[in-house]
Each structure stands twice: as C-alpha cells, then as structure tokens.
C-alpha cells in the first residue's frame, strides 16, 4: 500500500504562520518585514521567530539595511524555500483533489 500523501507534508512549512510567510514571499521578489507583519496580522516577535526558523532551514533569506536613517528588514524566498513550498502545495492539492486523500 502506498503511504498517504500527508506523510510528505513538510512540518516546517505546514505551521500556519510559516506557511503564510512562504505564501506571501512566493508572490514577490522580497517583502519588507513591516509589510509582511501587517499583512499577516501578527506581532513583530511572532514574525521574527518564525522567519528565523525558516532562515535556519534555508527557506528564506533575511536582509537588513536602511531607508534613509531608518532600519529596515527584507525577507526573500530562497530556491530551496520555493521548492519546499511548491512540494507542500502539490501534496496539499493531491490530498484535496482525491476523494480519499490517497494517490491517484
């Protein structure tokens, strides 16, 4: 018997905030920390913690800089992050599109 597709879900990606971060970054080259925080309606500390987890996994890159005299942080999806996100989405689609969630 073939294993259920849920066994291929990436726990690192599946966590709701991290999934939302990756989904946002999949739509843009990079996003500014405050924009992402406000869009996802989460606190600075939650975004910082989850972004650090994704960065340690190699799924995102974090770049710090300044706009004028103001510090800014930008997040960008890496190629490994894009691949992990795409695999995760494909697995979710496989589960949703099959009546029993089993491979077709």
MMTF fields as JSON, N, C-alpha, C and O atoms, coordinates in Angstrom:
{
  "mmtfVersion": "1.0.0",
  "mmtfProducer": "UNKNOWN",
  "numBonds": 415,
  "numAtoms": 416,
  "numGroups": 104,
  "numChains": 1,
  "numModels": 1,
  "chainsPerModel": [1],
  "groupsPerChain": [104],
  "chainIdList": ["A"],
  "bondAtomList": [4, 2, 8, 6, 12, 10, 16, 14, 20, 18, 24, 22, 28, 26, 32, 30, 36, 34, 40, 38, 44, 42, 48, 46, 52, 50, 56, 54, 60, 58, 64, 62, 68, 66, 72, 70, 76, 74, 80, 78, 84, 82, 88, 86, 92, 90, 96, 94, 100, 98, 104, 102, 108, 106, 112, 110, 116, 114, 120, 118, 124, 122, 128, 126, 132, 130, 136, 134, 140, 138, 144, 142, 148, 146, 152, 150, 156, 154, 160, 158, 164, 162, 168, 166, 172, 170, 176, 174, 180, 178, 184, 182, 188, 186, 192, 190, 196, 194, 200, 198, 204, 202, 208, 206, 212, 210, 216, 214, 220, 218, 224, 222, 228, 226, 232, 230, 236, 234, 240, 238, 244, 242, 248, 246, 252, 250, 256, 254, 260, 258, 264, 262, 268, 266, 272, 270, 276, 274, 280, 278, 284, 282, 288, 286, 292, 290, 296, 294, 300, 298, 304, 302, 308, 306, 312, 310, 316, 314, 320, 318, 324, 322, 328, 326, 332, 330, 336, 334, 340, 338, 344, 342, 348, 346, 352, 350, 356, 354, 360, 358, 364, 362, 368, 366, 372, 370, 376, 374, 380, 378, 384, 382, 388, 386, 392, 390, 396, 394, 400, 398, 404, 402, 408, 406, 412, 410],
  "bondOrderList": [1, 1, 1, 1, 1, 1, 1, 1, 1, 1, 1, 1, 1, 1, 1, 1, 1, 1, 1, 1, 1, 1, 1, 1, 1, 1, 1, 1, 1, 1, 1, 1, 1, 1, 1, 1, 1, 1, 1, 1, 1, 1, 1, 1, 1, 1, 1, 1, 1, 1, 1, 1, 1, 1, 1, 1, 1, 1, 1, 1, 1, 1, 1, 1, 1, 1, 1, 1, 1, 1, 1, 1, 1, 1, 1, 1, 1, 1, 1, 1, 1, 1, 1, 1, 1, 1, 1, 1, 1, 1, 1, 1, 1, 1, 1, 1, 1, 1, 1, 1, 1, 1, 1],
  "groupList": [{"groupName": "UNK", "atomNameList": ["N", "CA", "C", "O"], "elementList": ["N", "C", "C", "O"], "formalChargeList": [0, 0, 0, 0], "bondAtomList": [1, 0, 2, 1, 3, 2], "bondOrderList": [1, 1, 2], "singleLetterCode": "X", "chemCompType": "L-PEPTIDE LINKING"}],
  "groupTypeList": [0, 0, 0, 0, 0, 0, 0, 0, 0, 0, 0, 0, 0, 0, 0, 0, 0, 0, 0, 0, 0, 0, 0, 0, 0, 0, 0, 0, 0, 0, 0, 0, 0, 0, 0, 0, 0, 0, 0, 0, 0, 0, 0, 0, 0, 0, 0, 0, 0, 0, 0, 0, 0, 0, 0, 0, 0, 0, 0, 0, 0, 0, 0, 0, 0, 0, 0, 0, 0, 0, 0, 0, 0, 0, 0, 0, 0, 0, 0, 0, 0, 0, 0, 0, 0, 0, 0, 0, 0, 0, 0, 0, 0, 0, 0, 0, 0, 0, 0, 0, 0, 0, 0, 0],
  "groupIdList": [1, 2, 3, 4, 5, 6, 7, 8, 9, 10, 11, 12, 13, 14, 15, 16, 17, 18, 19, 20, 21, 22, 23, 24, 25, 26, 27, 28, 29, 30, 31, 32, 33, 34, 35, 36, 37, 38, 39, 40, 41, 42, 43, 44, 45, 46, 47, 48, 49, 50, 51, 52, 53, 54, 55, 56, 57, 58, 59, 60, 61, 62, 63, 64, 65, 66, 67, 68, 69, 70, 71, 72, 73, 74, 75, 76, 77, 78, 79, 80, 81, 82, 83, 84, 85, 86, 87, 88, 89, 90, 91, 92, 93, 94, 95, 96, 97, 98, 99, 100, 101, 102, 103, 104],
  "secStructList": [7, 7, 7, 7, 4, 4, 4, 4, 7, 7, 2, 2, 2, 2, 1, 2, 2, 2, 2, 2, 2, 2, 2, 2, 2, 6, 6, 1, 1, 7, 3, 3, 2, 2, 2, 2, 2, 2, 2, 2, 6, 7, 7, 2, 2, 2, 2, 2, 2, 2, 2, 2, 2, 2, 2, 2, 6, 6, 1, 3, 3, 3, 3, 3, 3, 3, 3, 6, 6, 3, 3, 3, 3, 3, 3, 3, 3, 7, 2, 2, 2, 2, 2, 2, 2, 2, 2, 2, 2, 2, 2, 2, 2, 2, 2, 2, 2, 1, 6, 6, 1, 7, 7, 7],
  "xCoordList": [0.844, 0.0, 0.895, 1.889, 0.528, 1.264, 0.889, -0.278, 1.88, 1.631, 0.726, 0.773, -0.088, -0.96, -0.087, 0.978, -0.52, 0.291, 0.634, 1.638, -0.174, 0.115, 1.486, 2.074, 1.997, 3.328, 4.411, 5.523, 4.088, 5.064, 4.954, 5.76, 3.965, 3.842, 5.048, 5.494, 5.562, 6.723, 6.23, 5.607, 6.502, 6.042, 6.556, 5.878, 7.732, 8.293, 7.45, 7.236, 6.981, 6.163, 4.715, 4.047, 4.221, 2.8, 2.314, 1.128, 3.195, 2.795, 2.15, 2.721, 0.965, 0.19, 0.924, 0.812, 1.66, 2.353, 3.475, 3.636, 4.247, 5.332, 4.774, 5.338, 3.672, 3.026, 2.603, 2.787, 2.037, 1.598, 2.775, 2.68, 3.877, 5.085, 5.562, 5.821, 5.676, 6.15, 5.19, 5.626, 3.89, 2.898, 3.041, 2.969, 3.241, 3.445, 4.703, 4.694, 5.787, 7.062, 7.049, 7.803, 6.205, 6.107, 5.505, 5.627, 4.855, 4.195, 5.057, 4.676, 6.212, 7.039, 8.517, 8.89, 9.346, 10.791, 11.258, 12.02, 10.795, 11.085, 10.009, 9.359, 9.832, 8.855, 9.513, 10.366, 9.105, 9.619, 8.924, 7.728, 9.689, 9.226, 7.898, 6.955, 7.818, 6.599, 5.392, 4.288, 5.6, 4.506, 3.993, 2.785, 4.911, 4.528, 3.827, 2.813, 4.371, 3.763, 2.328, 1.42, 2.126, 0.789, -0.162, -1.328, 0.331, -0.496, -0.952, -2.105, -0.039, -0.364, -1.049, -1.522, -1.099, -1.734, -1.125, -1.825, 0.199, 0.929, 1.866, 2.105, 2.387, 3.285, 4.702, 5.054, 5.501, 6.914, 7.608, 8.357, 7.353, 8.065, 7.686, 8.542, 6.421, 5.992, 6.644, 7.171, 6.613, 7.229, 8.729, 9.295, 9.367, 10.81, 11.178, 12.112, 10.452, 10.733, 10.515, 11.35, 9.398, 9.096, 10.021, 10.408, 10.371, 11.308, 12.678, 13.347, 13.098, 14.39, 14.395, 15.391, 13.291, 13.172, 13.3, 14.009, 12.612, 12.682, 14.067, 14.539, 14.717, 16.071, 17.053, 17.907, 16.937, 17.824, 17.656, 18.609, 16.44, 16.178, 16.647, 16.648, 17.043, 17.472, 16.326, 16.52, 15.124, 13.946, 13.786, 13.191, 14.312, 14.256, 15.609, 16.42, 15.825, 16.994, 16.475, 15.463, 17.168, 16.803, 17.918, 19.096, 17.518, 18.48, 18.116, 16.965, 19.104, 18.889, 19.591, 20.66, 18.976, 19.548, 18.854, 18.195, 19.002, 18.39, 17.701, 18.144, 16.631, 15.982, 16.092, 15.398, 16.974, 17.31, 18.018, 18.986, 17.543, 18.157, 17.402, 17.757, 16.373, 15.522, 15.927, 16.063, 16.117, 16.463, 15.274, 14.121, 15.572, 14.545, 15.064, 16.269, 14.112, 14.435, 13.576, 12.368, 14.22, 13.516, 13.671, 14.714, 12.632, 12.651, 12.482, 11.729, 13.196, 13.167, 13.136, 13.826, 12.343, 12.265, 13.504, 13.857, 14.163, 15.316, 14.821, 13.641, 15.712, 15.311, 14.899, 13.975, 15.579, 15.188, 13.811, 13.007, 13.546, 12.237, 11.137, 10.049, 11.423, 10.45, 10.141, 8.98, 11.17, 10.974, 10.157, 9.248, 10.473, 9.743, 8.286, 7.386, 8.052, 6.688, 5.907, 4.761, 6.523, 5.847, 5.522, 4.438, 6.46, 6.202, 5.037, 4.159, 5.043, 3.993, 2.629, 1.648, 2.577, 1.324, 0.854, -0.338, 1.769, 1.407, 0.826, -0.131, 1.405, 0.903, -0.475, -1.358, -0.669, -1.993, -3.032, -4.146, -2.664, -3.595, -3.927, -5.072, -2.929, -3.152, -4.147, -5.025, -4.012, -4.931, -6.336, -7.309, -6.448, -7.751, -8.453, -9.668, -7.708, -8.319, -8.681, -9.445, -8.156, -8.505, -9.558, -9.356, -10.669, -11.759, -11.325, -11.857, -10.384, -9.958, -8.594, -8.072, -8.019, -6.693, -5.597, -4.457, -5.948, -4.945, -4.434, -5.151, -3.23, -2.673, -3.55, -4.136, -3.631, -4.438, -3.566, -4.07],
  "yCoordList": [-1.174, 0.0, 1.245, 1.31, 2.209, 3.468, 4.335, 4.404, 4.992, 5.855, 7.022, 7.515, 7.441, 8.595, 9.817, 9.955, 10.705, 11.874, 12.767, 13.479, 12.742, 13.602, 13.3, 14.149, 12.098, 11.745, 12.59, 12.701, 13.184, 14.024, 15.499, 16.307, 15.861, 17.264, 17.665, 16.911, 18.836, 19.371, 20.098, 21.155, 19.544, 20.159, 21.583, 22.429, 21.845, 23.19, 24.18, 25.312, 23.765, 24.614, 24.636, 25.663, 23.544, 23.385, 24.277, 24.598, 24.679, 25.55, 26.806, 27.407, 27.215, 28.27, 29.593, 30.146, 30.102, 31.374, 31.205, 32.041, 30.137, 29.912, 29.685, 30.177, 28.945, 28.737, 30.079, 30.319, 30.948, 32.269, 33.133, 33.854, 33.067, 33.808, 33.337, 34.15, 32.028, 31.481, 31.808, 32.11, 31.749, 32.072, 33.529, 33.832, 34.417, 35.825, 36.031, 36.748, 35.403, 35.565, 34.912, 35.319, 33.91, 33.249, 34.183, 33.936, 35.256, 36.196, 37.404, 38.203, 37.55, 38.748, 38.378, 37.335, 39.239, 39.007, 39.061, 38.205, 40.073, 40.197, 41.078, 41.864, 40.932, 41.749, 42.373, 41.765, 43.583, 44.28, 43.726, 43.436, 43.587, 42.982, 43.582, 42.847, 44.918, 45.557, 45.276, 45.063, 45.275, 44.971, 43.551, 43.325, 42.604, 41.211, 41.05, 40.361, 41.688, 41.648, 42.152, 41.506, 43.302, 43.892, 43.062, 42.891, 42.551, 41.737, 40.453, 40.043, 39.825, 38.569, 38.785, 37.834, 40.041, 40.4, 39.635, 39.003, 39.713, 39.079, 40.106, 41.171, 39.781, 40.696, 40.611, 39.664, 41.623, 41.617, 40.362, 39.72, 40.013, 38.875, 37.559, 36.696, 37.396, 36.164, 36.077, 35.027, 37.168, 37.146, 36.914, 36.139, 37.571, 37.415, 35.975, 35.421, 35.377, 33.999, 33.014, 32.144, 33.153, 32.219, 32.443, 31.486, 33.695, 33.982, 33.396, 32.877, 33.47, 32.885, 31.38, 30.819, 30.73, 29.287, 28.957, 28.024, 29.725, 29.499, 29.811, 29.135, 30.829, 31.17, 30.06, 29.696, 29.523, 28.434, 27.203, 26.457, 26.996, 25.855, 26.131, 25.228, 27.363, 27.724, 28.064, 28.142, 28.269, 28.539, 30.013, 30.343, 30.906, 32.328, 32.965, 32.423, 34.117, 34.937, 36.224, 36.776, 36.689, 37.926, 38.936, 38.664, 40.101, 41.159, 42.396, 42.832, 42.953, 44.169, 45.333, 45.178, 46.493, 47.694, 48.923, 48.863, 50.019, 51.278, 51.942, 51.831, 52.619, 53.518, 54.882, 55.182, 55.698, 56.938, 56.564, 55.803, 57.091, 56.754, 55.645, 55.285, 55.113, 54.13, 52.702, 52.376, 51.854, 50.453, 49.715, 49.954, 48.835, 48.014, 46.59, 46.342, 45.662, 44.253, 43.727, 43.962, 43.012, 42.418, 40.901, 40.386, 40.201, 38.748, 38.315, 38.918, 37.263, 36.762, 35.238, 34.608, 34.657, 33.211, 32.709, 33.243, 31.693, 31.094, 30.031, 29.679, 29.529, 28.462, 27.211, 26.508, 26.929, 25.781, 26.015, 25.09, 27.245, 27.586, 27.474, 26.98, 27.936, 27.83, 26.361, 25.99, 25.535, 24.106, 23.453, 22.672, 23.766, 23.187, 23.63, 22.822, 24.911, 25.436, 24.787, 24.377, 24.694, 24.079, 22.606, 22.14, 21.87, 20.454, 20.349, 19.499, 21.22, 21.201, 21.488, 20.798, 22.51, 22.829, 21.673, 21.365, 21.037, 19.899, 18.762, 18.105, 18.538, 17.483, 17.839, 16.983, 19.1, 19.532, 19.36, 18.901, 19.729, 19.565, 18.093, 17.745, 17.241, 15.799, 15.29, 14.488, 15.751, 15.336, 15.851, 15.108, 17.118, 17.745, 17.18, 16.983, 16.921, 16.518, 15.042, 14.637, 14.243, 12.83, 12.635, 13.078, 11.989, 11.858, 11.263, 11.635, 10.362, 9.739, 10.236, 9.799, 11.146, 11.642, 10.653, 10.807, 9.626, 8.634, 8.944, 9.553, 8.545, 8.834, 8.268, 7.194, 9.004, 8.541, 7.918, 7.472],
  "zCoordList": [0.0, 0.0, 0.0, 0.723, -0.809, -0.873, 0.32, 0.706, 0.899, 2.06, 1.663, 0.536, 2.611, 2.4, 2.129, 2.731, 1.234, 0.891, 2.086, 2.049, 3.133, 4.291, 4.882, 5.551, 4.638, 5.145, 4.474, 4.991, 3.324, 2.611, 2.97, 2.509, 3.787, 4.183, 5.021, 5.886, 4.763, 5.465, 6.716, 6.611, 7.892, 9.139, 9.3, 9.883, 8.792, 8.88, 8.072, 8.507, 6.919, 6.055, 6.526, 6.4, 7.056, 7.361, 8.502, 8.562, 9.399, 10.511, 9.909, 8.999, 10.404, 9.737, 9.482, 8.388, 10.447, 10.231, 9.213, 8.324, 9.333, 8.373, 6.965, 5.987, 6.862, 5.563, 4.966, 3.772, 5.797, 5.338, 4.899, 3.905, 5.628, 5.246, 3.877, 2.99, 3.71, 2.438, 1.299, 0.188, 1.569, 0.536, 0.101, -1.09, 1.05, 0.714, -0.098, -1.099, 0.331, -0.367, -1.746, -2.63, -1.933, -3.236, -4.286, -5.486, -3.83, -4.738, -5.092, -5.948, -4.445, -4.642, -4.598, -4.062, -5.162, -5.078, -3.631, -3.182, -2.903, -1.482, -0.867, -1.557, 0.433, 1.147, 2.367, 3.013, 2.664, 3.835, 5.082, 5.064, 6.153, 7.399, 7.855, 8.145, 7.922, 8.447, 7.56, 8.061, 6.239, 5.322, 5.558, 5.636, 5.67, 5.892, 7.238, 7.337, 8.27, 9.604, 9.559, 10.083, 8.934, 8.881, 8.028, 8.382, 6.912, 6.021, 6.713, 6.578, 7.453, 8.137, 9.485, 10.107, 9.931, 11.2, 12.371, 13.162, 12.454, 13.549, 14.175, 13.606, 15.334, 16.033, 15.465, 14.762, 15.789, 15.398, 15.899, 15.163, 17.167, 17.761, 17.092, 16.902, 16.734, 16.06, 14.68, 14.31, 13.921, 12.593, 12.701, 11.929, 13.64, 13.814, 14.141, 13.562, 15.059, 15.478, 14.328, 14.085, 13.629, 12.545, 11.343, 10.672, 11.073, 9.985, 10.3, 9.406, 11.545, 11.937, 11.717, 11.261, 12.04, 11.828, 10.341, 9.963, 9.507, 8.059, 7.506, 6.592, 8.052, 7.607, 7.974, 7.166, 9.182, 9.61, 8.727, 8.502, 8.228, 7.342, 5.914, 5.077, 5.636, 4.292, 3.357, 2.144, 3.908, 3.088, 2.739, 1.713, 3.58, 3.275, 3.576, 4.327, 2.978, 3.292, 3.924, 3.491, 4.935, 5.617, 5.365, 5.6, 4.883, 4.588, 5.388, 5.391, 6.062, 6.846, 6.169, 5.579, 6.263, 5.669, 6.218, 7.256, 5.531, 5.951, 4.769, 3.626, 5.061, 4.116, 4.771, 5.742, 4.225, 4.919, 6.209, 6.195, 7.309, 8.594, 9.329, 10.451, 8.702, 9.361, 8.993, 7.814, 10.002, 9.719, 9.106, 9.466, 8.196, 7.548, 7.417, 7.371, 7.359, 7.164, 6.018, 5.969, 5.101, 3.968, 4.017, 4.419, 3.608, 3.554, 2.105, 1.34, 1.75, 0.375, 0.397, 1.199, -0.476, -0.615, -1.353, -2.404, -0.815, -1.496, -2.476, -2.471, -3.304, -4.232, -3.458, -3.866, -2.343, -1.509, -0.893, -0.79, -0.488, 0.071, -0.958, -0.665, -2.171, -3.268, -3.55, -3.721, -3.597, -3.87, -2.76, -3.038, -1.504, -0.372, -0.389, -0.161, -0.658, -0.708, -1.851, -1.666, -3.026, -4.175, -3.922, -4.273, -3.313, -2.974, -1.998, -2.147, -1.005, 0.011, -0.627, -0.348, -1.484, -2.176, -3.048, -3.076, -3.752, -4.602, -3.765, -4.175, -2.602, -1.72, -1.185, -1.125, -0.795, -0.331, -1.436, -1.183, -2.656, -3.788, -4.015, -4.302, -3.885, -4.051, -3.015, -3.334, -1.79, -0.727, -1.011, -0.877, -1.402, -1.626, -2.858, -2.841, -3.911, -5.174, -5.243, -6.119, -4.35, -4.315, -3.228, -2.097, -3.541, -2.572, -1.231, -0.185, -1.261, -0.008, 0.439, 1.465, -0.327, 0.002, -0.328, 0.11, -1.111, -1.486, -2.878, -3.671, -3.191, -4.511, -5.62, -5.479, -6.723, -7.861, -8.922, -9.953]
}
